[in-house]
C-alpha cells in the first residue's frame, strides 16, 4: 500500500518538477524596465555587440529590404530574450517610406506636412504638437518605432542646404517648437529623435568639417534649443551629428554625449549616430553613443575584438544596451501593436492645410492689395504655379499621394484664372520636361530620397500675350520657386539666392503692364529659405511668403489670398538685404574654399537678428516680422519682480475690422557687465487666440532666472549679472511697441556646469 502511494506521489510530482526545471533553464525575457538588467546578463558577447550596432541600410548595399519598405534603419532582434527589432524612418516634414511595394496592390502614401521653417513661422506650439501627433500616428500605423525627427540645428547661414528641415535662427523658438513636435509624436507611442546633435549647420563636407565655436556660443545658441527640447519633452532618442566640434567628432564626444546630455540635462533615452558617421566605433561606445547606425559587419567584428582584447570594457556595452532597452520597452513593436497600414490621411491633410496657412508670412501688402475679391479674374505667371514645391529633397522628402499646385488651389477656391495663359504654361513646362537636359533624375541615394529636377527657365511672355492677359484679368500673381536638399548647400548665385534674369524680367514686365492698367500684382514665394528681395520688391504691390507648405500647398495659398484665413505667420529667420550682410557670409562654409575642412564661427553670439539689431544693419525683413489683414494694439504692460522670476502681462487688442491672431514677442536687453551682450534676445513669445474686432486678450509671461542668465565660459557657469535689464515687447525684433525695465542688484549664479 505504501509503495502504491509513493508511486502515485512520484507520478504527480515529477511532471511538475520537470516543467519547473525547464522553465528555470529558459533565458530571462525582456518584459519591462525591471527585467533589463537580467536580460543583459544573459546576453552573449556577440548579442551585446549586435544590440549596439544596427543591422544595415535596408534595401541598399546588398541588404534585404525592411518589412516597412523605405525604412532607413533596423536594429537586431534577439528573439530568445524577447527583444524585437526596431524600425527607424525619416522625417521631419512627414514620414518617409516607400509608397509602392513590389507585388502589392496597396499603397502606403504619407502626408507631406509643411517644412519645419514654416512650422516655426506659426509661432504656435499647440499647432506644431498637432502636426507631430499626426506624423506619429502615421508612423505607428505603418509599423515604425522611431521617427528620425525633429531637426534642431540653427539657420546659421541662409545658404544652408537643409535649413528647410530646421526651425529657426533662434534657439528659444527652435527649442519650443522642437519640444512641441516631440510631444505630439510621442503621444502616439512612437519615439522621436532630436537631430543633429550639434552644430551641424551646413552640408558642404558635413562628414569631415571641423566646427570651431566658442563655448559660450555653443551653450547659448547651438546647444540651447536641444536643451529646451530634452528637458520639456523627454525625447526617446538623440542623433549625434556628422561634424567635428572643436576637433572632436560629435559621435565620439564624451563631454557632449555623456557630460552635457546625460549628466547636466538628465537625458534618459538613447543616442544613435547619424548614418555612417564617425570612424572609431570604440570611441563612439566610450563617448556614450549607444547605437551605431545603420550598422555594418565591420563594426561588429571590431567591437567584439575590442572587448576580447581589453580595449573596450564590456561594462560600457552593458551601459549603452541599457539605454537602448529602456526605449525598446516603450515601442509599438515591443508592445505587439498590430498596425493597420491605414492612417487617416484625409484628416491629416486638413491638419497640413491649416498649419500651412498659419505659417505663411505676408511680407508686403500696399494699399490692401490682399485679400483678393473672391470673384477676381487672375493672370497667373511663373512655372511654379504648375510645379509647386511641397518640400525639400533628401532624407526630408515625403512621398505623398499628391501636391495641390498653386494653380489648382486658386481655381478650387473659385478664382477665375486666365485659361489661355494657364494652358500655355502647362504646355511649356510639359514640353521642356521631355527634353533630356530637363528630365528629373534620381538623387545620390536613389529615387527614395527625391529626384534631382533641373530648373526650367521661366516661360517667356510675348508682349501681345501679356497685354491680352492684363486686359482680361483684375490682378496679376507671379510665382517664384526654389528647392534645396541634403548633400549640398545653396549658392549666392542667380537661380538660387538671387533671382534669374528671366525672373527679374517677368516681375518687371508683368508689374509694369498691370500698373499701367491701374491693376495690382502679387508675388508668391514658394521657397525653403531666404532669397534676395530688395532689388525687386518695390515693383510689386504685395508679397506672400508661402515657404514650402506641404501637399496642400495650393489650397493654403488660396486660403490666404482669398482672406479665408488672415495671415498670422511671423518670420523665424531673417531675410537680409544682400548676402554679404549675413554675419557668417565670410566664413561659410569654411576654409579652404574649394574643399573646406574647418569652419570658424567668427560671428560668435551674433547670429541672425542678434547681429542685425546690435550693429544696426538693416535687413530686408527682420526676424519675427509678418503682416496681417487687421491691426493690433498693445497696452497696459505691467512688470512684477519676484525673488526668482519676473512676471509680465499686457493687453492685446484687435483694433482692425477682421478677426485675426497676433504673435507677441518678448526680447530682453541685458546690461553689458563683465559679459558682452547682444542688443536683443528673444526670451518668450505667445500667439493669441483668434480675436474678433475690438476683442482683447490678456497675455502673461514669466521669465525665470534661467531665461535671464548668460554663460560665463571662463568660469563655466550661468550667471545673471547685476544691472538694469530692459524688457522689450513687440511684433518683431525691429518693432518694439512696449518696454519696461527692472534691476538686479547682485550677480546671481544660476548653475555651474562642466568646462566643455
Secondary structure, 3 states (H helix, E strand, C coil): CHHHHHHHHHHHHHHHHHHHHHHHHCCCCCCCHHHHHHHHHHCCHHHHHHHCECCCCCCCCCCCCCCCCCCCEECCCEHHHCECCCEEEECCCCCECCCECCCCCCECCCCCCCCHHHHHHHCCHHHHHHHHHHHHHHHHHCCCCEEECCECCCCCCCCCCCHHHECCCCHHHHHHHHHHHHHHHHCCCCEEEEEEECCCCCCCCCCCCEEECCHHHHHHHHCHHHHHHHHHHCCCEEEECCCEECCEEHHHCHHHHHHHHHHHCCCCCEEECCCCCCCCHHHHHHHCCCEECCCCHHHHHHHHHHHHCCCCCHHHHHHHHHHHHHHHCCCCCCCCCCCCCCCCHHHHHHHHHHHHHHHCEEEEEHHHCCCCCCCCEEEEECHHHCCCCCCCEHHHCCCCCCCCCHHHHHHHHCCEECHHHHHHHHHHHHHHHCCHHHCCEEECCEEEEEEECCCCCCCCCCHHHHHHHHHHCCEEEEEEECCCECCECCCCCECCCECCHHHHHHHHHHHHHHHHCCCEEEEEEECCCCCCCCCCHHHCCEEEECCCCCCCHHHHHHHHHHCCCCCCCCCCCCECCCHHHCCCCCCCCCECCCCCCEEECCCCCCCCHHHHHHCCCCCCECCCCCECCCCEEEEEEEEEECCCEEEEEEEEEECCCCCECCEEEEEEECCCCCCCCCCCEEEEEEECCCECCCCEEEEEEEEEHHHHCEEECCCCEEEECCEEEEEEEECCCCCEEEEEEEEECCCEEEEECCCC
